[in-house]
Amino acid sequence: MKKIKLTCAHAVVKHLIAQKILIDGKKEPLFAGAFGIFGHGNVACLGQALEENKDKLPTWRGHHEQNMALTGVAYARAKRRKQIFIATSSVGPGATNMITASAVAMSNRLPILFLPGDTYANRMPDPVLQQVEHFNNPGITVNDAFKSVTRYFDRITRPEQILQSLPSAIQTMLDPADCGPACLSLCQDIQGETFDYPEEFFKERIHNIRRPRPDDFQIKEAADKIKSSKNPIIISGGGVFYSEAMDDLATFASKHNIPVTQTVMGYSTMKRDHSHFLGPIGGLGGKAANNFAKKTDLAIAVGTKLGDFTTGSWANFENPNFSLVSVNVTRFDASKHMAQSVVGDAKVSLKELSQALGDWKASDDWYKKSREELKLWNEYVDKESGPTNQKVPSYAHAVGAVYRNSDPTDIAVTAAGGLVGEVVQIWRPRELNTHETEWGFSCMGYEISGSLGIKMANPNKEVITFIGDGSYLLYNSDIYSSVITDNKLIIIICDNGGHAVINRLQLFKGGKEFNCLFESSKNTSLTGINFAQHAASMGAKSEEVSSISELEEAFKRAKKSKVTYVISIKTHSHQWLEGSSYWESPTLEIPKTKENKEALKLHNEGKAKQRQGV
């Protein structure tokens, strides 16, 4: 076997470049690029290897390690897990800054390859700069923190270890059932050490994401359960995107006459004008979907992990005869909550399940009621998000103004905070793949960084970021990244004076306003923030508007802009769309006030409706 002598760092980069994937029958690089912030732990060896190969594996400079990794995570989501980014940092705080982004990827089942620097394998210089020592275990470094938030972790202490570890990491990230982040912690000295690697290790390899088909017995059992139901619904999750099963979902719903609800992460897997579209479900969902959830005797969950915001903390299904069929490529998700599991790829499973159902259809009366519910809810949403002269408009007014003036192919992006729920109800998808959010980990600061990744994956589409002032103040430096890399974003900043949605929860639980809004936090003098000027200092075009009509006109200017455009508008701190689902959150069992007492009453009423044994 022929061999080639390389440093470990050069071997890592050379192997990654050799990995390809088929996308729509066309061979593409599996690794679209790398994000890096260089320090003493990765600049000399891995940094040089990346520089020497920048034409084959482009490296993008980050401003914060968490932000750049979030951009990579969002890119992978927008590419439906078919292409992967690398994120590299120095040892120490650079590495720990990426832990949150890794948790986002882990929670959302998304691939990204972390290559942080680490301490010396030979330990001769210990303690090295930025090393956190463990007196009873010198083998522990800060990079061990990645273990809890990655699907695959290895510390590379010998250059030949990558022969086994790097392909294993890649296969983990490509596995539809086990997909998530991988971390190869690269000891600093090992990056520069050489080894005679087999040339075979660097030959081009073409990957394709497998489609596991479901077991025949599971299909039969699921079909029998569906046939025995009277009032079924479908819950479409993010897995429908990754399986590219949107058309199959639409066909299945039409053929079997079943209304389709969508999770926040699965929103825009069906268009609003589809005959069986019923909108978002759960804690952030609409009343139409949630009213049907309360009455249904069977939910067919497709590609969702059924988080508490989808199920209303399992209090959303009030029918005593309720049961669950769960279609998921991941056994762990499919077998949750006493479900009849169908473990397999969503696209394949829906086709085989439809064949097993034959000509069976759900009741037409049930379907007609879903249209009535949806009509009423759409009328409410249109009214609450319509044009207004209200002095301080609501989130809904701001989102509605943008939605009315957007194109069907425009992509709306949200993350943590109150805008997620307002956008998901108002931004009713006119085209597939036009709503992106991060609700698996609910990560503040994802909004702008994630939008950058989504724009990089969709260069010909308009990407519109909805962000609150709280998240903006947390992380905003990727405005500058979007400008210098020519990835135009439209960013709508809704300034409601702090963390207003948590203030809402604080009041709902009977508490007093405290430390969420700026005005209720400890301060000696409040200074207004000019977000438009701040964004302009990073090269964006920007303006501050004071009314919904001004917002509409500003958005039209933003659409025509060639560079990132930021619009700031002050919005109401206490006005929200109507909630329609229970969500369990901590509640004092010993109430201190009458508001606490009412909160405890509502809490207990919701708990009483929770499905047992989940």
C-alpha positions as CSV (number, residue, x, y, z in Angstrom):
1,M,0.0,0.0,0.0
2,K,1.4,3.4,-1.0
3,K,1.9,5.9,1.8
4,I,2.3,9.6,2.0
5,K,4.0,11.5,4.9
6,L,1.9,14.4,6.2
7,T,1.4,16.3,9.4
8,C,-1.8,15.3,11.2
9,A,-3.3,18.8,10.5
10,H,-2.7,18.4,6.7
11,A,-4.0,14.9,6.7
12,V,-7.3,16.0,8.4
13,V,-7.8,18.7,5.8
14,K,-6.9,16.5,2.9
15,H,-9.3,13.8,4.0
16,L,-12.1,16.2,4.5
17,I,-11.6,17.7,1.0
18,A,-11.8,14.2,-0.5
19,Q,-15.4,13.6,0.9
20,K,-18.2,14.3,-1.7
21,I,-21.9,13.8,-1.6
22,L,-24.6,13.4,-4.2
23,I,-27.2,16.2,-4.2
24,D,-29.9,15.9,-6.8
25,G,-27.6,13.5,-8.7
26,K,-24.8,16.0,-8.8
27,K,-21.5,15.5,-6.9
28,E,-20.8,18.2,-4.4
29,P,-18.2,18.7,-1.6
30,L,-19.5,17.2,1.6
31,F,-17.8,19.9,3.6
32,A,-18.8,23.3,2.2
33,G,-16.2,25.2,4.2
34,A,-14.8,26.0,7.6
35,F,-15.3,28.8,10.1
36,G,-12.3,29.7,12.1
37,I,-10.9,32.0,14.8
38,F,-7.3,31.3,15.1
39,G,-5.2,31.3,18.3
40,H,-2.1,29.6,19.6
41,G,-4.0,26.3,19.7
42,N,-4.8,26.0,16.0
43,V,-3.1,28.8,14.0
44,A,0.3,27.3,13.3
45,C,-0.6,23.8,12.1
46,L,-4.3,23.5,11.3
47,G,-4.4,27.1,10.3
48,Q,-1.6,26.7,7.7
49,A,-3.2,23.5,6.3
50,L,-6.4,25.4,5.8
51,E,-4.6,28.3,4.2
52,E,-2.8,26.0,1.8
53,N,-6.1,24.4,0.7
54,K,-8.3,27.5,0.8
55,D,-9.4,27.0,-2.9
56,K,-10.8,23.5,-2.1
57,L,-12.0,24.1,1.4
58,P,-12.8,27.8,1.9
59,T,-12.3,29.2,5.4
60,W,-14.4,32.0,6.7
61,R,-13.3,34.3,9.5
62,G,-15.5,34.4,12.6
63,H,-16.0,37.2,15.1
64,H,-17.1,34.9,18.0
65,E,-16.8,31.2,18.2
66,Q,-20.4,30.6,19.2
67,N,-21.7,32.8,16.4
68,M,-19.6,31.2,13.6
69,A,-20.6,27.7,14.7
70,L,-24.3,28.7,14.8
71,T,-23.9,29.9,11.2
72,G,-22.5,26.5,10.3
73,V,-25.4,24.7,12.1
74,A,-28.0,26.9,10.3
75,Y,-26.3,26.2,7.0
76,A,-26.6,22.4,7.6
77,R,-30.3,22.8,8.4
78,A,-30.9,24.9,5.3
79,K,-29.1,22.3,3.2
80,R,-31.2,19.6,4.9
81,R,-28.1,17.9,6.4
82,K,-26.5,17.2,3.0
83,Q,-23.6,19.6,3.5
84,I,-21.6,20.2,6.6
85,F,-19.4,23.1,8.0
86,I,-16.3,22.8,10.1
87,A,-15.7,25.1,13.1
88,T,-12.2,25.4,14.5
89,S,-11.0,27.4,17.5
90,S,-8.0,27.7,19.7
91,V,-7.7,25.9,23.1
92,G,-9.4,27.3,26.1
93,P,-12.1,30.0,25.9
94,G,-12.3,29.7,22.1
95,A,-13.2,26.0,22.5
96,T,-15.7,26.6,25.3
97,N,-17.4,29.3,23.4
98,M,-18.5,26.7,20.9
99,I,-20.2,24.5,23.5
100,T,-23.5,26.3,23.2
101,A,-23.5,26.0,19.4
102,S,-22.8,22.3,19.8
103,A,-25.8,22.0,22.1
104,V,-28.0,23.7,19.4
105,A,-26.8,21.2,16.8
106,M,-27.3,18.2,19.2
107,S,-30.8,19.3,20.2
108,N,-31.8,19.9,16.6
109,R,-30.2,16.7,15.2
110,L,-27.9,18.7,12.9
111,P,-24.3,18.0,11.8
112,I,-21.2,20.2,12.3
113,L,-17.6,19.2,12.8
114,F,-15.8,20.9,15.6
115,L,-12.0,20.9,15.5
116,P,-10.9,22.7,18.7
117,G,-7.3,22.9,19.8
118,D,-6.4,21.1,23.0
119,T,-3.5,20.9,25.4
120,Y,-0.3,19.0,24.6
121,A,-0.5,15.2,24.4
122,N,3.1,14.9,25.7
123,R,2.2,17.2,28.7
124,M,5.8,18.6,28.7
125,P,4.8,22.3,28.7
126,D,1.9,21.8,31.2
127,P,0.2,23.9,32.3
128,V,-0.1,25.6,28.9
129,L,-1.7,28.9,28.3
130,Q,-5.5,28.7,28.7
131,Q,-5.3,25.2,30.3
132,V,-7.8,24.5,33.1
133,E,-6.1,21.9,35.3
134,H,-7.8,19.1,37.1
135,F,-5.6,18.2,40.0
136,N,-6.9,14.6,40.3
137,N,-7.1,13.8,36.5
138,P,-4.5,15.4,34.2
139,G,-6.3,13.8,31.2
140,I,-9.3,16.1,31.5
141,T,-9.4,19.4,29.6
142,V,-12.1,21.9,28.9
143,N,-12.9,20.1,25.7
144,D,-14.4,17.3,27.7
145,A,-17.4,19.6,28.0
146,F,-18.1,18.7,24.3
147,K,-18.9,15.1,25.4
148,S,-22.4,16.0,26.7
149,V,-23.3,17.9,23.5
150,T,-21.9,15.8,20.7
151,R,-22.9,12.6,19.0
152,Y,-19.2,11.7,18.5
153,F,-16.2,12.8,20.5
154,D,-12.5,11.9,20.4
155,R,-9.3,13.5,21.6
156,I,-6.5,13.0,19.1
157,T,-3.3,12.2,21.0
158,R,-1.5,10.4,18.1
159,P,-1.5,11.4,14.5
160,E,-2.5,8.0,13.2
161,Q,-5.7,8.0,15.3
162,I,-7.5,10.0,12.7
163,L,-7.5,7.0,10.4
164,Q,-10.3,5.5,12.4
165,S,-11.8,8.5,14.2
166,L,-12.3,10.9,11.3
167,P,-14.3,8.5,9.1
168,S,-16.3,7.5,12.2
169,A,-17.2,11.1,12.9
170,I,-18.2,11.7,9.3
171,Q,-20.5,8.6,9.3
172,T,-22.1,9.8,12.5
173,M,-22.9,13.2,11.0
174,L,-24.4,11.5,7.9
175,D,-26.5,8.9,9.7
176,P,-30.1,10.1,9.5
177,A,-30.9,8.3,12.8
178,D,-27.8,9.4,14.8
179,C,-27.1,12.7,13.1
180,G,-25.6,15.5,15.2
181,P,-22.3,17.3,15.9
182,A,-19.0,15.6,16.1
183,C,-15.9,16.9,17.9
184,L,-12.2,15.9,17.3
185,S,-10.2,17.6,19.9
186,L,-6.8,18.2,18.4
187,C,-3.9,18.3,20.8
188,Q,-1.6,21.1,19.8
189,D,1.6,19.1,19.4
190,I,-0.1,16.3,17.5
191,Q,-1.4,18.7,14.8
192,G,2.2,19.3,13.7
193,E,3.5,15.7,14.0
194,T,3.9,13.5,10.9
195,F,2.8,10.0,10.0
196,D,3.0,7.8,6.9
197,Y,-0.7,7.8,5.9
198,P,-2.0,5.3,3.3
199,E,-2.9,7.1,0.1
200,E,-6.2,5.3,0.2
201,F,-7.2,7.5,3.1
202,F,-7.2,10.5,0.7
203,K,-9.0,9.0,-2.3
204,E,-12.3,10.6,-3.2
205,R,-15.3,9.1,-1.5
206,I,-18.9,9.8,-2.6
207,H,-21.5,9.6,0.1
208,N,-25.3,9.4,0.0
209,I,-27.7,9.6,2.9
210,R,-29.4,6.3,3.4
211,R,-33.2,5.8,3.6
212,P,-34.0,3.1,6.1
213,R,-37.3,1.4,5.2
214,P,-39.7,0.5,8.1
215,D,-40.4,-3.0,9.3
216,D,-43.5,-4.6,7.6
217,F,-45.0,-5.5,11.0
218,Q,-44.7,-2.0,12.3
219,I,-46.4,-0.7,9.1
220,K,-49.3,-3.2,9.5
221,E,-49.8,-2.3,13.2
222,A,-49.7,1.4,12.4
223,A,-52.2,1.0,9.5
224,D,-54.6,-1.0,11.7
225,K,-54.4,1.7,14.4
226,I,-55.1,4.5,11.8
227,K,-58.0,2.6,10.3
228,S,-59.7,2.2,13.7
229,S,-59.5,6.0,14.4
230,K,-62.4,8.4,13.8
231,N,-60.7,11.8,14.1
232,P,-57.0,11.6,13.2
233,I,-54.5,14.4,12.6
234,I,-51.0,14.5,11.3
235,I,-48.2,16.3,13.1
236,S,-45.4,17.2,10.6
237,G,-42.0,17.8,12.1
238,G,-38.5,18.9,10.9
239,G,-37.7,15.3,9.8
240,V,-40.1,15.8,6.9
241,F,-37.6,18.4,5.6
242,Y,-34.6,16.1,6.0
243,S,-36.3,13.2,4.2
244,E,-37.5,15.6,1.5
245,A,-41.0,14.1,2.1
246,M,-43.1,17.3,1.6
247,D,-44.8,16.0,-1.5
248,D,-45.4,12.6,0.1
249,L,-46.9,14.3,3.1
250,A,-49.2,16.3,0.9
251,T,-50.3,13.3,-1.1
252,F,-50.8,11.2,2.1
253,A,-53.0,13.8,3.7
254,S,-55.1,14.3,0.6
255,K,-55.6,10.6,-0.2
256,H,-56.6,9.7,3.4
257,N,-58.4,13.0,4.2
258,I,-56.4,13.8,7.3
259,P,-55.8,17.4,8.5
260,V,-52.1,18.3,8.9
261,T,-50.6,20.3,11.8
262,Q,-47.0,21.3,11.9
263,T,-44.4,21.8,14.6
264,V,-42.4,25.0,14.8
265,M,-39.4,23.2,13.4
266,G,-41.5,21.5,10.7
267,Y,-43.3,24.7,9.6
268,S,-43.5,25.2,5.9
269,T,-43.3,21.4,5.2
270,M,-46.8,22.2,3.7
271,K,-48.1,25.3,2.0
272,R,-51.0,27.3,3.4
273,D,-53.1,26.7,0.3
274,H,-53.0,22.9,0.6
275,S,-56.5,21.5,1.2
276,H,-55.5,19.8,4.5
277,F,-53.2,22.5,6.0
278,L,-54.2,23.3,9.6
279,G,-51.3,25.4,10.8
280,P,-48.9,25.2,13.7
281,I,-49.7,23.1,16.8
282,G,-48.8,23.3,20.5
283,G,-47.6,26.0,22.8
284,L,-46.8,28.4,19.9
285,G,-49.5,27.1,17.7
286,G,-52.9,28.4,16.5
287,K,-56.3,27.7,18.0
288,A,-57.4,25.7,14.9
289,A,-54.6,23.1,15.2
290,N,-54.9,23.0,19.0
291,N,-58.6,22.7,19.1
292,F,-58.3,19.6,16.8
293,A,-55.5,18.3,19.0
294,K,-57.8,18.4,22.0
295,K,-60.4,16.3,20.1
296,T,-58.4,13.9,18.1
297,D,-58.3,10.2,18.9
298,L,-55.1,9.6,16.9
299,A,-52.0,11.7,16.1
300,I,-49.7,10.5,13.3
301,A,-46.4,12.2,14.2
302,V,-44.0,12.3,11.3
303,G,-40.3,13.3,11.9
304,T,-40.7,15.1,15.2
305,K,-39.2,14.5,18.7
306,L,-42.5,15.7,20.2
307,G,-41.1,18.3,22.5
308,D,-43.3,20.0,25.1
309,F,-44.1,23.0,22.9
310,T,-45.6,20.6,20.3
311,T,-47.6,18.5,22.8
312,G,-48.6,21.3,25.2
313,S,-46.6,19.4,27.8
314,W,-48.8,16.4,26.9
315,A,-51.9,18.2,28.1
316,N,-53.0,19.1,24.5
317,F,-54.6,15.7,23.8
318,E,-57.8,15.6,25.9
319,N,-59.6,12.8,24.2
320,P,-59.6,9.8,26.6
321,N,-59.2,7.5,23.7
322,F,-56.2,9.3,22.3
323,S,-53.4,7.2,20.8
324,L,-50.2,7.9,18.9
325,V,-48.4,6.6,15.8
326,S,-44.9,7.9,15.5
327,V,-43.0,7.7,12.2
328,N,-39.3,8.5,12.7
329,V,-36.0,7.4,11.4
330,T,-34.7,7.5,15.0
331,R,-35.8,4.6,17.2
332,F,-35.4,6.8,20.3
333,D,-37.9,9.4,19.0
334,A,-40.3,6.8,17.4
335,S,-40.7,4.8,20.6
336,K,-41.6,7.7,22.9
337,H,-44.9,8.3,24.7
338,M,-46.4,4.8,24.3
339,A,-46.5,5.3,20.5
340,Q,-47.0,2.7,17.9
341,S,-43.6,3.1,16.3
342,V,-42.7,3.1,12.7
343,V,-38.9,3.3,12.6
344,G,-37.9,4.4,9.1
345,D,-37.3,7.3,6.7
346,A,-40.3,9.6,6.5
347,K,-40.6,9.5,2.7
348,V,-40.4,5.7,2.4
349,S,-42.6,5.2,5.5
350,L,-45.4,7.4,4.3
351,K,-45.5,5.7,1.0
352,E,-45.6,2.2,2.6
353,L,-48.1,3.3,5.2
354,S,-50.4,4.7,2.5
355,Q,-50.2,1.4,0.6
356,A,-51.2,-0.4,3.7
357,L,-54.1,1.9,4.3
358,G,-55.4,1.4,0.7
359,D,-58.5,3.4,0.0
360,W,-59.2,4.2,3.7
361,K,-60.2,7.8,4.4
362,A,-61.0,9.8,7.6
363,S,-64.4,11.2,8.0
364,D,-65.4,14.1,5.8
365,D,-67.3,15.7,8.6
366,W,-64.0,15.9,10.6
367,Y,-62.2,17.4,7.6
368,K,-64.9,20.0,7.1
369,K,-64.7,21.1,10.7
370,S,-61.0,21.6,10.3
371,R,-61.7,24.1,7.4
372,E,-64.2,26.0,9.7
373,E,-61.6,26.1,12.5
374,L,-58.9,27.3,10.2
375,K,-61.0,30.0,8.6
376,L,-61.9,31.4,12.1
377,W,-58.3,31.4,13.2
378,N,-57.0,33.0,9.9
379,E,-59.6,35.8,10.4
380,Y,-58.3,36.4,13.9
381,V,-54.6,36.4,12.8
382,D,-55.3,38.7,9.9
383,K,-57.1,41.1,12.1
384,E,-54.4,41.2,14.8
385,S,-51.6,41.5,12.4
386,G,-53.2,43.9,10.0
387,P,-52.5,47.6,9.3
388,T,-52.8,49.8,12.4
389,N,-52.4,53.3,13.7
390,Q,-51.7,52.1,17.2
391,K,-49.0,54.3,18.7
392,V,-46.8,51.4,19.8
393,P,-47.5,48.4,17.5
394,S,-47.3,44.8,18.6
395,Y,-45.0,42.1,17.4
396,A,-47.9,40.8,15.4
397,H,-48.4,44.2,13.6
398,A,-44.7,44.3,12.7
399,V,-44.6,40.7,11.4
400,G,-47.8,41.2,9.5
401,A,-46.5,44.3,7.8
402,V,-43.5,42.4,6.5
403,Y,-45.5,39.4,5.5
404,R,-47.9,41.4,3.4
405,N,-45.0,43.0,1.5
406,S,-42.8,39.9,1.2
407,D,-42.5,37.5,-1.8
408,P,-43.7,33.9,-1.4
409,T,-40.1,32.6,-1.7
410,D,-38.8,34.9,1.1
411,I,-37.5,33.0,4.1
412,A,-38.4,34.1,7.6
413,V,-36.0,33.3,10.4
414,T,-36.5,33.4,14.2
415,A,-35.0,31.8,17.3
416,A,-35.6,32.3,21.0
417,G,-38.2,34.7,22.4
418,G,-41.7,35.9,21.7
419,L,-41.2,36.4,18.0
420,V,-41.0,32.7,17.3
421,G,-44.7,32.2,18.2
422,E,-45.9,35.4,16.5
423,V,-44.0,34.7,13.3
424,V,-45.1,31.0,13.0
425,Q,-48.7,32.0,13.1
426,I,-48.6,34.9,10.8
427,W,-46.0,33.7,8.3
428,R,-48.3,31.1,6.7
429,P,-46.2,29.5,4.1
430,R,-47.0,30.3,0.5
431,E,-44.0,28.2,-0.7
432,L,-42.3,25.2,0.9
433,N,-39.0,25.8,2.9
434,T,-39.8,29.4,3.7
435,H,-39.7,29.3,7.5
436,E,-36.6,28.6,9.5
437,T,-36.3,28.7,13.3
438,E,-34.1,27.3,16.1
439,W,-36.5,26.0,18.7
440,G,-34.8,22.8,19.7
441,F,-32.4,24.7,22.1
442,S,-34.2,28.0,21.9
443,C,-30.8,29.8,21.6
444,M,-30.8,33.6,21.9
445,G,-28.3,35.0,19.4
446,Y,-29.0,32.5,16.7
447,E,-31.2,34.9,14.8
448,I,-28.5,36.9,12.9
449,S,-25.8,34.2,12.8
450,G,-28.2,31.5,11.8
451,S,-29.7,33.8,9.1
452,L,-26.2,34.2,7.6
453,G,-25.9,30.4,7.3
454,I,-29.3,30.2,5.7
455,K,-28.5,32.9,3.2
456,M,-25.2,31.2,2.3
457,A,-27.2,28.1,1.6
458,N,-29.9,30.0,-0.3
459,P,-28.0,32.8,-2.1
460,N,-30.9,33.6,-4.5
461,K,-33.5,34.0,-1.9
462,E,-34.3,36.9,0.5
463,V,-33.7,36.0,4.1
464,I,-35.6,38.0,6.7
465,T,-34.5,38.0,10.3
466,F,-36.9,38.8,13.1
467,I,-35.1,39.6,16.3
468,G,-35.9,41.2,19.6
469,D,-33.7,43.8,21.2
470,G,-32.6,41.3,23.9
471,S,-31.2,38.9,21.4
472,Y,-29.7,41.7,19.3
473,L,-27.8,43.0,22.3
474,L,-26.5,39.5,23.0
475,Y,-25.0,38.8,19.6
476,N,-25.0,41.1,16.6
477,S,-21.5,41.0,15.1
478,D,-22.5,38.8,12.1
479,I,-24.2,41.9,10.6
480,Y,-20.6,42.8,9.8
481,S,-20.0,39.2,8.6
482,S,-23.0,39.5,6.2
483,V,-21.7,42.8,4.8
484,I,-18.0,41.8,4.2
485,T,-19.0,38.4,2.7
486,D,-21.8,39.9,0.5
487,N,-24.6,37.9,2.0
488,K,-27.4,40.3,2.2
489,L,-29.9,40.0,5.0
490,I,-33.0,42.0,6.0
491,I,-33.1,42.3,9.8
492,I,-36.2,43.5,11.6
493,I,-35.4,44.6,15.2
494,C,-38.5,44.7,17.4
495,D,-37.5,46.8,20.3
496,N,-39.8,46.1,23.2
497,G,-37.6,47.1,26.1
498,G,-35.9,43.9,27.1
499,H,-36.9,40.3,27.5
500,A,-40.6,40.9,27.2
501,V,-41.8,37.3,26.6
502,I,-40.1,36.1,29.8
503,N,-41.6,39.2,31.5
504,R,-45.0,37.9,30.2
505,L,-44.3,34.5,31.8
506,Q,-43.2,36.1,35.0
507,L,-46.5,37.9,35.3
508,F,-48.5,34.9,34.2
509,K,-47.0,32.9,37.0
510,G,-48.2,35.6,39.5
511,G,-44.9,37.4,39.9
512,K,-44.1,41.1,39.7
513,E,-42.1,42.6,36.8
514,F,-38.5,42.1,37.8
515,N,-35.2,42.1,35.9
516,C,-36.7,41.1,32.5
517,L,-37.6,44.5,31.0
518,F,-35.0,47.3,31.3
519,E,-37.3,49.5,33.3
520,S,-37.8,46.8,36.0
521,S,-34.0,45.9,36.2
522,K,-31.4,47.5,38.5
523,N,-30.2,50.7,36.8
524,T,-29.5,54.3,37.7
525,S,-30.5,55.8,34.3
526,L,-31.9,54.2,31.2
527,T,-30.3,55.3,27.9
528,G,-32.2,54.6,24.7
529,I,-30.3,52.5,22.2
530,N,-30.2,53.5,18.5
531,F,-30.1,50.1,16.9
532,A,-30.1,51.6,13.4
533,Q,-27.0,53.6,14.0
534,H,-25.3,50.6,15.6
535,A,-26.0,48.4,12.6
536,A,-24.9,51.2,10.3
537,S,-21.5,51.3,12.0
538,M,-21.0,47.7,10.8
539,G,-21.6,48.6,7.2
540,A,-25.3,47.8,6.9
541,K,-27.9,50.2,5.6
542,S,-30.4,51.0,8.3
543,E,-33.2,53.1,9.5
544,E,-35.5,53.5,12.5
545,V,-39.2,53.7,12.0
546,S,-42.0,54.6,14.3
547,S,-45.2,53.2,12.7
548,I,-46.4,50.2,10.7
549,S,-46.9,52.3,7.6
550,E,-43.3,53.5,7.9
551,L,-42.2,49.9,8.4
552,E,-43.9,48.8,5.2
553,E,-42.2,51.5,3.2
554,A,-38.8,50.8,4.8
555,F,-39.2,47.1,4.0
556,K,-39.8,47.9,0.3
557,R,-36.5,49.9,0.4
558,A,-34.8,46.9,2.1
559,K,-36.0,44.6,-0.6
560,K,-34.3,46.8,-3.3
561,S,-31.0,47.1,-1.3
562,K,-27.9,45.2,-2.4
563,V,-26.5,45.0,1.1
564,T,-27.8,44.0,4.5
565,Y,-30.6,46.3,5.6
566,V,-31.6,46.7,9.2
567,I,-34.9,48.2,10.3
568,S,-35.6,49.0,14.0
569,I,-39.1,49.6,15.4
570,K,-40.3,50.0,18.9
571,T,-43.0,47.5,19.8
572,H,-45.4,46.8,22.6
573,S,-44.1,44.9,25.7
574,H,-47.4,43.3,26.7
575,Q,-49.5,42.7,23.6
576,W,-49.5,39.1,22.1
577,L,-51.5,36.8,19.9
578,E,-53.9,34.7,21.9
579,G,-52.5,31.5,23.4
580,S,-54.4,28.2,22.9
581,S,-52.4,25.5,24.6
582,Y,-51.1,24.7,28.1
583,W,-47.4,24.7,28.7
584,E,-45.9,23.4,31.9
585,S,-43.4,25.7,33.7
586,P,-42.4,25.9,37.3
587,T,-45.2,27.2,39.6
588,L,-45.0,28.0,43.3
589,E,-47.0,25.4,45.3
590,I,-47.3,27.9,48.2
591,P,-48.8,31.0,46.7
592,K,-47.8,34.4,48.1
593,T,-50.3,36.5,46.3
594,K,-53.7,36.2,44.6
595,E,-51.9,36.2,41.3
596,N,-49.8,33.3,42.5
597,K,-53.0,31.5,43.5
598,E,-54.6,32.0,40.1
599,A,-51.4,30.8,38.4
600,L,-51.3,27.7,40.6
601,K,-55.0,27.0,39.8
602,L,-54.3,27.1,36.0
603,H,-51.1,25.0,36.5
604,N,-53.0,22.3,38.3
605,E,-55.8,22.3,35.7
606,G,-53.3,21.8,33.0
607,K,-51.4,19.1,34.9
608,A,-54.7,17.2,35.4
609,K,-55.0,16.9,31.6
610,Q,-51.5,15.6,31.0
611,R,-51.3,12.2,29.3
612,Q,-49.9,9.7,31.8
613,G,-47.0,7.3,31.1
614,V,-45.3,9.5,28.5
